[in-house]
Amino acid sequence: MRITMLTFTSLLILACVVPHPSYAQETPEGSLIGKQIYDKSCAHCHGLEGRGDGSAAENLLPRPRDFTRGLYKIRSTESGQLPTDKDLFDIITVGMPGTSMPEWETSLDVKEREEVVKYIKTFYSGFQENENPPREISLDDKIPYSQESVEIGKDLYVELGCVECHGKLGRGDGTSAPTLVDAWDFKTWPANLTENWNFRGGSDSEDIFKRFIGGIAGSPMPAFQGDTFYHFGLTAEQSEQYATLEKKVEDGEELTTEEEERAAQYFEINDTAATAALDWAEGLEMSPETLKIYNDAMKVVYEKSWHLANYVKSLSPEKRPDFAIGKHVLRSQYLQGELPALTDETWNTLDYSYYPLIGQIVVEPRQFNPSIDAVNVKSFYNDTEVAFLFSWDDKTHNTSEEENEETGKTYEDAIAIQFPVKPRKGPTDPKPYFIFGGRKPVYLWQWKASAPDTLTELTAKGINNVEEQEVQGDFAVESDYTDGRYMLWVKRSLKTDDKKDLQLDVATFVPIAFSVWDGGNGDIDTKRVISSWYSFVLEPLPSTRRFIYPPLVALLSFGLLVGLRRIVQRRNS
């Protein structure tokens, strides 16, 4: 017997020919106020006709939304549905983190945002063509966040192929990541699931769950429907039994009559559920029996999606790390003896200091679409040396050996750590220009992926005026790229004989800044991400004098009391 199933491909083809259901919540007759606001504040990116082709669009990634096709990423509605007015209003209000879409809550009042929603809906006729209300995603059977749910979701993350785009640890470094394009054939990257502050549409389990059930329209991220899960419509036990029977057939084993009947039964359930899913997507009328089959099957989909949402939520910290200022400034800790190497577990005793990065847009070529948003740093020092551990997420590993076929250039991953050449005379003494200095030069450590165990010392008097130092310092360098994250370990002496080098003293705050290049994102030369100036300090050891003073004061006080007592006794006698 040959067991056949509706494949993912066949369902996908059928789904593609299904027209998107549309509806009108509030007939968009247009809004003059909305148009005026849109033309002034939105058209630069989205275009006057809403096609996502404004004057700034070419420099933005992801590209601005094309409103004319009715494909909206962030919705509370099921796959194939248009967004609700509230969905559109919320996105205008809070913006889309990690993109060029800002929040408008502080610039537009509620009424103005409502008028913009009305006007945006005029770009797509689907909002007017159907009176049916949208099918919103139900959150009624939410599975609460728990470690048990997270573990189930972790297995589903692998089973459903999420690793192919988002990577093993969710950093967006999957094997498919460099090849992804959206519905308009523009380059798009999978989300870094460890940075929930960049999640569009929210980072709670409920928000993530909606992305799974509704999909992200126009992007490679599909909706979780009947064709997403293996053996759709079967219970976990039935699916396991069916898989066993399929394996027997694949191995050329004969099935017993009872097994053939059971396999046929499971196929019938699977086929009926898959067909019901297509009917539901098309908006066709369904019999009570078919609707029950579909709802029962979708319960399993929803359950698995909740577990997966809880797992994705677990990949990020509770909030974005605090910037490395004030009490969070990088404080290199004293360590007696040998400093830890790259993989030494001693590093786990320290917290990272977090340095945010932005695209360099001052000098051409500019980076309007940064792909790396932070560098994290730890540090130890001893009596003679200092060691730093730098880390940053990068979805691809690129060296100078890889030439771009279109441009003929080589794009390489790299980082430069920047310090002033001369120490500041005081807190009011101005720092050098933060982008590779200027009249006041800067001293740089530059590392490139093509030379993973080498650090080059540079001196710069401007972003286009950089020289390699004649005498290179004695550095110990190790690096690693694993699961979408670079780790760079650097060790050098606190003091050197070269006047152009950075000389480090305990308890002295030193300005520090960063430039990072992502070759996979087209970074080269001045096209990069940068930080502003921050500071770090070699944290001095607590003085032991604080342990001496209290008993000394107590002893002196006791002696004073004894002396006063004797004086009083003499006078009385």
LOKOL-634724 format. One line per field, with one value per residue (C-alpha): residue number from 0; residue in one letter; x negated, y, z negated. Coordinates in nm, 2 decimals. Each point is the difference from the previous one (the first is absolute). Last residue first. Layout:
// LOKOL-634724
seq <- [NUM|...]
type <- [a|...]
X <- [X|...]
Y <- [Y|...]
Z <- [Z|...]
//
This chain:
// LOKOL-634724
seq <- [572|571|570|569|568|567|566|565|564|563|562|561|560|559|558|557|556|555|554|553|552|551|550|549|548|547|546|545|544|543|542|541|540|539|538|537|536|535|534|533|532|531|530|529|528|527|526|525|524|523|522|521|520|519|518|517|516|515|514|513|512|511|510|509|508|507|506|505|504|503|502|501|500|499|498|497|496|495|494|493|492|491|490|489|488|487|486|485|484|483|482|481|480|479|478|477|476|475|474|473|472|471|470|469|468|467|466|465|464|463|462|461|460|459|458|457|456|455|454|453|452|451|450|449|448|447|446|445|444|443|442|441|440|439|438|437|436|435|434|433|432|431|430|429|428|427|426|425|424|423|422|421|420|419|418|417|416|415|414|413|412|411|410|409|408|407|406|405|404|403|402|401|400|399|398|397|396|395|394|393|392|391|390|389|388|387|386|385|384|383|382|381|380|379|378|377|376|375|374|373|372|371|370|369|368|367|366|365|364|363|362|361|360|359|358|357|356|355|354|353|352|351|350|349|348|347|346|345|344|343|342|341|340|339|338|337|336|335|334|333|332|331|330|329|328|327|326|325|324|323|322|321|320|319|318|317|316|315|314|313|312|311|310|309|308|307|306|305|304|303|302|301|300|299|298|297|296|295|294|293|292|291|290|289|288|287|286|285|284|283|282|281|280|279|278|277|276|275|274|273|272|271|270|269|268|267|266|265|264|263|262|261|260|259|258|257|256|255|254|253|252|251|250|249|248|247|246|245|244|243|242|241|240|239|238|237|236|235|234|233|232|231|230|229|228|227|226|225|224|223|222|221|220|219|218|217|216|215|214|213|212|211|210|209|208|207|206|205|204|203|202|201|200|199|198|197|196|195|194|193|192|191|190|189|188|187|186|185|184|183|182|181|180|179|178|177|176|175|174|173|172|171|170|169|168|167|166|165|164|163|162|161|160|159|158|157|156|155|154|153|152|151|150|149|148|147|146|145|144|143|142|141|140|139|138|137|136|135|134|133|132|131|130|129|128|127|126|125|124|123|122|121|120|119|118|117|116|115|114|113|112|111|110|109|108|107|106|105|104|103|102|101|100|99|98|97|96|95|94|93|92|91|90|89|88|87|86|85|84|83|82|81|80|79|78|77|76|75|74|73|72|71|70|69|68|67|66|65|64|63|62|61|60|59|58|57|56|55|54|53|52|51|50|49|48|47|46|45|44|43|42|41|40|39|38|37|36|35|34|33|32|31|30|29|28|27|26|25|24|23|22|21|20|19|18|17|16|15|14|13|12|11|10|9|8|7|6|5|4|3|2|1|0]
type <- [s|n|r|r|q|v|i|r|r|l|g|v|l|l|g|f|s|l|l|a|v|l|p|p|y|i|f|r|r|t|s|p|l|p|e|l|v|f|s|y|w|s|s|i|v|r|k|t|d|i|d|g|n|g|g|d|w|v|s|f|a|i|p|v|f|t|a|v|d|l|q|l|d|k|k|d|d|t|k|l|s|r|k|v|w|l|m|y|r|g|d|t|y|d|s|e|v|a|f|d|g|q|v|e|q|e|e|v|n|n|i|g|k|a|t|l|e|t|l|t|d|p|a|s|a|k|w|q|w|l|y|v|p|k|r|g|g|f|i|f|y|p|k|p|d|t|p|g|k|r|p|k|v|p|f|q|i|a|i|a|d|e|y|t|k|g|t|e|e|n|e|e|e|s|t|n|h|t|k|d|d|w|s|f|l|f|a|v|e|t|d|n|y|f|s|k|v|n|v|a|d|i|s|p|n|f|q|r|p|e|v|v|i|q|g|i|l|p|y|y|s|y|d|l|t|n|w|t|e|d|t|l|a|p|l|e|g|q|l|y|q|s|r|l|v|h|k|g|i|a|f|d|p|r|k|e|p|s|l|s|k|v|y|n|a|l|h|w|s|k|e|y|v|v|k|m|a|d|n|y|i|k|l|t|e|p|s|m|e|l|g|e|a|w|d|l|a|a|t|a|a|t|d|n|i|e|f|y|q|a|a|r|e|e|e|e|t|t|l|e|e|g|d|e|v|k|k|e|l|t|a|y|q|e|s|q|e|a|t|l|g|f|h|y|f|t|d|g|q|f|a|p|m|p|s|g|a|i|g|g|i|f|r|k|f|i|d|e|s|d|s|g|g|r|f|n|w|n|e|t|l|n|a|p|w|t|k|f|d|w|a|d|v|l|t|p|a|s|t|g|d|g|r|g|l|k|g|h|c|e|v|c|g|l|e|v|y|l|d|k|g|i|e|v|s|e|q|s|y|p|i|k|d|d|l|s|i|e|r|p|p|n|e|n|e|q|f|g|s|y|f|t|k|i|y|k|v|v|e|e|r|e|k|v|d|l|s|t|e|w|e|p|m|s|t|g|p|m|g|v|t|i|i|d|f|l|d|k|d|t|p|l|q|g|s|e|t|s|r|i|k|y|l|g|r|t|f|d|r|p|r|p|l|l|n|e|a|a|s|g|d|g|r|g|e|l|g|h|c|h|a|c|s|k|d|y|i|q|k|g|i|l|s|g|e|p|t|e|q|a|y|s|p|h|p|v|v|c|a|l|i|l|l|s|t|f|t|l|m|t|i|r|m]
X <- [-3.90|0.28|-0.26|-0.20|0.30|0.11|-0.35|0.00|0.33|-0.11|-0.31|0.21|0.25|-0.28|-0.17|0.33|0.05|-0.35|0.06|0.33|-0.15|-0.28|0.25|0.20|-0.31|-0.18|0.25|0.05|-0.37|0.01|0.08|0.25|-0.19|0.02|0.23|-0.19|0.24|0.21|0.17|0.25|-0.05|0.27|0.05|-0.04|0.15|-0.17|-0.02|-0.32|-0.21|0.22|0.33|0.21|0.23|-0.19|-0.32|0.12|-0.24|-0.03|-0.13|-0.04|-0.07|-0.20|-0.09|-0.23|0.09|-0.30|0.03|-0.30|-0.22|0.00|-0.23|0.16|-0.27|-0.14|-0.27|-0.13|-0.19|0.30|0.21|0.30|-0.13|0.22|0.28|0.28|0.29|0.25|0.33|0.22|0.36|0.22|-0.01|-0.38|-0.27|-0.32|-0.29|-0.34|-0.25|-0.32|-0.14|-0.36|0.03|-0.06|-0.27|0.06|0.36|0.25|0.14|0.35|0.11|0.34|0.20|-0.21|-0.34|-0.05|-0.28|0.02|-0.11|0.08|0.13|-0.06|0.15|0.30|-0.19|0.28|0.26|-0.16|-0.12|-0.09|-0.14|0.01|-0.17|0.18|-0.13|0.11|0.05|0.22|0.10|0.12|0.37|0.03|-0.18|-0.28|0.11|0.04|-0.18|0.28|-0.05|-0.37|-0.33|0.12|-0.25|-0.17|0.06|0.38|0.14|0.18|0.08|0.04|0.20|0.01|0.22|-0.11|0.14|-0.21|0.08|0.09|0.33|0.24|-0.20|-0.09|-0.34|-0.06|-0.36|0.03|0.19|0.37|0.18|0.38|0.27|-0.23|0.05|-0.27|-0.25|-0.31|-0.21|-0.28|-0.32|-0.23|-0.36|-0.27|0.15|0.31|0.29|0.35|0.25|0.35|0.15|0.32|0.03|0.34|0.24|-0.13|0.20|-0.01|0.22|-0.09|-0.37|-0.17|-0.26|-0.04|-0.06|0.25|0.24|-0.19|0.26|0.07|-0.17|0.10|-0.28|0.10|-0.23|0.00|0.04|-0.30|-0.03|0.05|-0.34|-0.16|0.13|-0.31|0.09|-0.18|-0.29|0.01|-0.26|-0.29|-0.06|0.22|0.31|0.10|0.33|0.04|0.29|0.22|0.26|0.33|0.01|-0.01|-0.03|-0.04|0.36|0.25|0.09|0.33|0.26|0.11|-0.29|0.07|0.01|0.28|0.26|-0.09|0.07|0.34|0.10|-0.09|0.21|0.29|-0.04|0.01|0.34|0.13|-0.09|0.16|0.31|0.00|0.07|0.31|0.12|-0.04|0.18|0.27|0.04|0.03|0.28|0.18|-0.01|-0.23|0.07|-0.30|-0.23|-0.28|-0.23|0.28|0.04|-0.37|-0.01|0.29|-0.20|-0.29|0.23|0.17|-0.34|-0.14|0.30|0.01|-0.37|0.05|0.27|-0.19|-0.30|0.23|0.14|-0.34|-0.12|0.29|-0.06|-0.37|-0.25|-0.28|-0.35|-0.18|-0.19|0.21|0.32|-0.12|-0.09|0.35|0.15|-0.22|0.09|0.37|-0.04|-0.18|0.26|0.28|-0.16|-0.05|0.36|0.05|0.15|-0.32|-0.24|-0.31|0.07|-0.03|0.25|0.30|-0.10|-0.28|-0.04|-0.31|-0.31|-0.15|0.14|0.30|0.24|-0.16|0.19|0.34|-0.04|-0.38|-0.01|0.31|-0.19|-0.29|0.24|0.17|-0.34|-0.09|-0.25|0.21|0.11|-0.35|-0.26|-0.32|0.01|0.04|-0.37|-0.07|0.23|-0.22|0.26|-0.05|-0.15|0.16|-0.14|0.27|0.18|0.33|0.15|-0.30|-0.35|-0.20|-0.33|-0.24|0.22|0.05|-0.29|0.13|-0.17|0.30|-0.13|0.25|-0.24|-0.01|0.07|0.29|0.04|-0.06|0.03|0.38|0.02|0.32|-0.17|-0.28|0.22|0.25|-0.26|-0.06|0.37|0.04|-0.29|0.16|0.34|-0.17|-0.19|0.33|0.18|0.38|0.17|0.26|0.33|0.20|-0.26|0.21|-0.14|0.24|0.21|0.07|0.36|0.18|0.12|-0.23|-0.12|-0.10|-0.31|-0.10|-0.04|-0.34|-0.15|0.32|-0.09|-0.29|0.24|0.22|-0.31|-0.14|0.33|-0.02|-0.36|0.12|0.28|-0.23|-0.26|-0.30|-0.36|-0.05|0.20|-0.17|-0.24|-0.27|-0.02|-0.37|-0.02|-0.13|0.32|0.31|0.20|0.20|0.29|0.00|-0.03|0.29|0.23|-0.05|0.08|0.29|0.15|-0.01|-0.26|0.09|0.05|-0.20|-0.14|0.21|0.04|-0.19|-0.23|-0.36|-0.12|0.26|0.04|0.29|-0.18|0.03|-0.14|-0.36|-0.17|-0.34|-0.30|-0.17|-0.25|-0.01|-0.22|0.22|0.31|-0.11|0.16|0.32|0.05|0.22|0.29|0.22|0.08|-0.20|-0.29|-0.04|-0.33|0.02|0.38|0.05|-0.04|0.12|0.20|0.15|0.09|0.18|0.16|0.13|0.15|0.17|0.13|0.10|0.32|-0.15|0.31|-0.05|-0.05|-0.01|-0.10|-0.25|-0.07|-0.33|0.06|-0.08|-0.25|-0.29|0.17|0.03|-0.36|-0.09|0.21|-0.17|-0.34|0.07|0.10|0.35|-0.08|-0.04|-0.06|-0.08|0.12]
Y <- [6.45|0.13|0.17|-0.32|-0.22|0.24|-0.01|-0.38|-0.03|0.23|-0.21|-0.32|0.15|0.12|-0.34|-0.16|0.25|-0.06|-0.38|0.03|0.23|-0.25|-0.29|0.18|0.14|-0.33|-0.18|0.30|0.02|-0.32|0.21|-0.15|-0.10|0.25|-0.06|0.04|0.24|0.01|0.29|0.07|0.19|-0.04|-0.33|-0.10|-0.22|-0.03|0.16|0.20|-0.27|-0.30|-0.13|-0.19|-0.18|-0.33|0.19|0.13|0.27|0.13|0.33|0.05|0.27|0.02|0.30|-0.09|0.05|-0.01|-0.22|-0.22|0.14|-0.11|0.13|-0.01|-0.01|0.29|0.05|-0.35|-0.14|-0.19|0.00|-0.21|-0.29|-0.17|-0.26|-0.02|-0.25|0.02|-0.19|0.02|-0.12|-0.16|-0.36|0.00|0.24|-0.01|0.23|-0.01|0.28|0.05|0.34|0.13|0.34|0.09|0.25|0.19|0.08|-0.06|0.33|0.13|0.33|-0.07|-0.02|0.28|0.04|-0.38|-0.21|-0.37|-0.31|-0.33|-0.31|-0.35|-0.34|0.01|0.14|-0.02|0.09|0.34|0.17|0.36|0.15|0.38|0.32|0.33|0.33|0.35|0.21|-0.28|-0.32|-0.33|0.08|0.12|0.33|0.02|0.05|0.35|0.08|0.08|-0.33|0.07|-0.02|-0.27|-0.27|0.03|-0.23|-0.02|-0.35|-0.20|-0.37|-0.10|-0.31|-0.21|-0.21|0.01|0.11|-0.06|0.21|-0.12|0.19|-0.26|-0.32|0.10|-0.15|-0.23|-0.03|0.32|-0.19|-0.02|-0.20|0.07|0.10|0.21|0.04|0.18|-0.10|0.16|-0.15|0.23|-0.09|0.24|-0.06|0.09|-0.02|-0.17|0.10|-0.14|0.12|-0.07|0.16|-0.03|0.17|0.11|0.05|-0.20|-0.01|0.37|0.12|0.36|-0.06|0.28|0.00|0.29|0.19|0.09|-0.30|-0.25|-0.25|-0.03|-0.20|-0.06|-0.09|-0.24|-0.09|-0.38|-0.15|-0.17|-0.34|-0.17|0.12|-0.24|-0.28|0.03|-0.03|0.32|-0.01|0.11|0.23|-0.16|0.10|0.22|0.13|0.37|0.08|0.22|0.23|0.06|0.26|-0.14|0.23|0.30|-0.10|-0.32|-0.01|-0.21|-0.34|-0.02|-0.16|-0.34|-0.17|-0.18|-0.37|-0.08|0.19|-0.23|-0.30|0.14|0.06|-0.36|-0.13|0.22|-0.11|-0.36|0.05|0.21|-0.27|-0.27|0.20|0.05|-0.36|0.00|0.32|-0.14|-0.33|0.20|0.22|-0.31|-0.14|0.33|0.04|0.26|0.31|0.12|0.27|-0.11|-0.05|-0.21|-0.21|-0.06|-0.10|-0.23|-0.17|-0.05|-0.14|-0.24|-0.12|-0.06|-0.19|-0.21|-0.07|-0.11|-0.24|-0.14|-0.06|-0.18|-0.22|-0.08|-0.09|-0.24|-0.16|-0.04|0.23|-0.14|0.14|0.19|0.24|0.29|-0.20|-0.07|0.36|0.10|-0.23|0.14|0.35|-0.09|-0.13|0.31|0.22|-0.19|0.05|0.37|0.04|0.01|0.30|0.11|-0.29|0.22|0.36|0.30|-0.13|0.06|0.36|0.17|0.32|0.04|0.22|0.06|0.36|0.15|-0.08|-0.09|-0.31|0.01|-0.30|0.04|0.38|-0.01|-0.24|0.25|0.27|-0.23|-0.12|0.37|0.17|0.25|0.08|0.03|-0.17|0.22|0.01|-0.38|-0.04|-0.37|-0.08|0.17|0.04|-0.15|0.23|0.15|0.08|0.14|-0.23|0.19|-0.29|-0.01|-0.15|-0.26|-0.13|0.11|-0.15|-0.35|-0.15|0.14|0.31|0.18|-0.01|-0.27|-0.24|-0.25|0.24|0.23|-0.11|-0.38|-0.02|0.05|-0.34|-0.11|-0.28|0.22|0.27|-0.27|-0.15|0.34|0.05|-0.31|0.12|0.35|-0.15|-0.20|0.32|0.18|0.28|-0.06|-0.18|0.23|-0.17|0.33|0.18|-0.01|0.15|0.24|-0.09|0.33|0.12|-0.08|0.30|-0.05|0.23|0.31|-0.11|-0.20|0.32|0.07|0.35|0.14|-0.18|0.23|0.30|-0.14|-0.11|0.35|0.15|-0.22|0.12|0.36|-0.07|-0.17|0.29|0.00|0.07|-0.18|-0.30|-0.02|-0.28|-0.04|-0.23|-0.02|-0.35|-0.18|0.09|0.05|0.31|0.04|0.21|-0.07|-0.37|0.02|0.19|-0.25|-0.29|0.19|0.05|-0.38|-0.16|-0.18|-0.37|-0.26|-0.16|0.08|0.34|0.18|0.16|0.10|-0.08|0.16|-0.11|0.20|0.04|0.38|0.08|-0.07|0.00|0.17|-0.21|-0.21|0.14|0.36|0.20|-0.06|0.11|0.36|0.16|-0.20|-0.33|-0.19|-0.01|0.24|0.23|0.29|-0.23|-0.21|0.15|0.37|-0.04|-0.05|0.34|0.27|-0.19|-0.22|0.29|0.17|-0.32|-0.07|0.34|-0.04|-0.34|-0.26|-0.19|-0.29|-0.21|-0.08|-0.37|-0.09|-0.35|-0.20|-0.37|-0.04|-0.19|-0.37|-0.08|0.00|-0.24|-0.26|0.02|-0.01|-0.31|-0.18|0.09|-0.10|-0.34|-0.15|-0.35|-0.34|-0.34|-0.27|-0.35]
Z <- [-9.54|0.24|0.22|0.02|0.09|0.28|0.15|-0.02|0.17|0.28|0.07|0.00|0.25|0.22|0.00|0.10|0.28|0.12|0.00|0.18|0.26|0.06|0.01|0.28|0.19|0.07|0.21|0.22|0.05|0.20|0.31|0.25|0.31|0.28|0.29|0.33|0.17|0.30|0.19|0.28|0.32|0.26|0.18|0.36|0.27|0.34|0.34|-0.04|0.16|0.07|-0.14|0.26|-0.25|0.02|-0.06|-0.33|-0.12|-0.35|-0.13|-0.38|-0.26|-0.32|-0.23|-0.29|-0.37|-0.22|-0.32|0.10|0.27|0.37|0.27|0.35|0.27|0.20|-0.25|0.06|-0.30|-0.13|-0.32|-0.11|0.21|0.25|0.02|0.25|0.03|0.28|0.00|0.30|-0.01|0.26|-0.12|-0.04|0.10|-0.21|-0.07|-0.18|-0.03|-0.21|0.08|0.02|0.16|0.36|0.08|0.33|-0.10|0.28|0.13|0.02|0.16|0.16|-0.32|-0.16|-0.17|-0.05|-0.16|0.05|-0.19|0.17|-0.19|0.12|-0.10|0.24|0.30|0.27|-0.26|-0.06|-0.32|-0.04|-0.32|0.03|-0.13|0.06|0.13|-0.11|0.31|0.12|-0.18|0.14|-0.02|-0.36|0.06|-0.26|-0.37|-0.15|-0.33|-0.25|-0.19|-0.04|0.18|0.24|0.09|0.33|0.29|-0.07|0.02|0.27|0.03|0.37|0.10|0.32|0.22|0.37|0.33|0.30|0.31|0.35|-0.03|0.13|-0.06|-0.36|-0.08|-0.29|-0.11|-0.20|-0.27|-0.08|-0.27|0.01|-0.25|-0.21|-0.38|-0.20|-0.26|-0.15|-0.28|-0.12|-0.19|-0.18|-0.10|-0.26|-0.35|0.10|0.22|0.09|0.26|0.14|0.32|0.20|0.34|0.12|0.29|0.29|0.32|0.08|0.29|0.07|0.02|0.19|0.27|-0.04|-0.32|-0.28|0.02|-0.21|-0.11|-0.38|-0.27|-0.37|-0.25|-0.27|-0.29|-0.05|-0.35|-0.16|-0.18|0.34|0.11|-0.25|0.22|0.22|0.37|0.12|-0.25|-0.36|-0.14|-0.19|-0.36|-0.22|0.17|-0.01|0.16|0.31|-0.06|0.31|-0.09|-0.13|-0.31|0.23|0.36|0.19|0.13|-0.19|0.15|0.19|-0.21|-0.15|0.18|0.33|0.09|-0.24|0.21|0.29|-0.22|-0.12|0.36|0.09|-0.28|0.11|0.36|-0.10|-0.17|0.29|0.25|-0.21|-0.05|0.38|0.06|-0.22|0.16|0.35|-0.08|-0.18|0.31|0.22|-0.21|-0.03|0.38|0.13|0.21|0.19|-0.13|0.22|-0.30|-0.17|0.30|0.02|-0.37|0.06|0.27|-0.23|-0.27|0.24|0.13|-0.34|-0.13|0.32|-0.02|-0.36|0.10|0.29|-0.23|-0.25|0.28|0.14|-0.36|-0.05|0.34|-0.10|0.16|0.21|-0.06|0.28|-0.24|0.12|-0.07|-0.36|-0.05|0.10|-0.25|-0.28|0.10|-0.01|-0.36|-0.11|0.16|-0.16|-0.34|0.05|0.12|0.38|0.18|0.16|0.04|0.00|-0.09|0.23|0.26|-0.23|-0.08|-0.17|0.20|0.20|-0.06|0.34|0.00|0.18|-0.28|-0.33|-0.11|-0.17|-0.22|-0.07|-0.02|-0.23|-0.24|-0.02|-0.11|-0.26|-0.13|-0.06|0.23|0.19|0.35|0.14|-0.21|-0.03|-0.38|0.02|0.08|-0.03|0.28|0.26|0.27|0.34|0.26|0.31|0.35|0.23|0.24|-0.05|-0.18|-0.23|0.05|-0.19|0.13|-0.28|-0.27|0.15|-0.20|-0.32|-0.16|-0.14|-0.35|-0.11|-0.17|0.28|0.27|0.09|0.36|0.01|-0.38|0.03|0.17|-0.16|-0.20|-0.12|-0.15|-0.10|-0.23|-0.17|-0.02|-0.22|-0.22|-0.03|-0.10|-0.28|-0.11|-0.03|0.19|-0.01|0.29|0.15|0.09|0.04|0.21|0.32|0.32|0.16|0.30|0.17|0.04|0.33|0.18|0.30|0.27|-0.19|-0.19|0.31|0.20|-0.14|-0.01|-0.16|-0.33|-0.05|-0.02|-0.27|-0.21|0.04|-0.13|-0.31|-0.06|0.02|-0.25|-0.25|0.01|0.23|-0.09|-0.33|0.10|0.34|-0.06|0.25|0.31|0.10|-0.13|-0.31|-0.20|0.21|-0.09|-0.33|0.11|0.38|-0.08|-0.25|0.24|0.27|-0.23|-0.15|0.35|0.03|0.23|0.32|-0.01|0.19|-0.31|-0.31|-0.16|-0.28|0.26|0.06|0.35|0.22|0.36|0.15|0.33|0.03|-0.34|0.10|-0.34|-0.03|0.10|-0.28|0.05|0.11|0.24|0.31|-0.20|-0.07|0.30|-0.05|0.18|-0.26|0.25|-0.21|0.29|-0.14|-0.10|-0.31|-0.12|0.08|0.02|-0.38|-0.17|0.23|0.26|-0.28|-0.22|0.29|0.11|-0.35|-0.03|0.33|-0.10|0.25|0.05|-0.18|-0.10|-0.36|-0.07|0.37|0.08|0.20|0.05|0.18|0.33|-0.01|0.28|-0.24|-0.25|0.27|0.08|-0.37|-0.05|0.28|-0.13|-0.36|0.12|0.00|-0.10|0.16|-0.16|0.25|-0.08]
//
